[in-house]
Amino acid sequence: MTEKTIEFQARVYVYDLQNCAREFGFKADENWEVTLASAHGKTLLEKQYFPAVSLKTMPESLVELLGLIRLELRQKINNETAPDATTIRQQELQYVVAYNAGRQRS
């Protein structure tokens, strides 16, 4: 993927998150938690939290995409805990998943 495509993908994803937040009536103090997940991890997050918005992408663009999404959401970017290519491959990470930790399914 080119850098412009990753930036576009991040902007579209953030736009979807903002629409979802409006649709579900997020309060001003409610924020999205954004993380990387495998297919199994994505399923677990979707079962535990509602709403959860996921995006499947190429593993080699995950770290950059996550950083751009957090930048667009004005969240703290911690490069020390960002997974590297080896971790992504070993854990089979392929999704970016956003959820609100305060909105668990009952």
Sequence and secondary structure as in RCSB ss.txt:
>XXXX:A:sequence
MTEKTIEFQARVYVYDLQNCAREFGFKADENWEVTLASAHGKTLLEKQYFPAVSLKTMPESLVELLGLIRLELRQ
KINNETAPDATTIRQQELQYVVAYNAGRQRS
>XXXX:A:secstr
  HHHHHHHHHHHHHHHHHHHHHTT  TT   EEEEE HHHHHHHHHHBSSEEEEE  GGGHHHHHHHHHHHTT 
   TTSS  HHHHHHHT  EEEEE TT B  
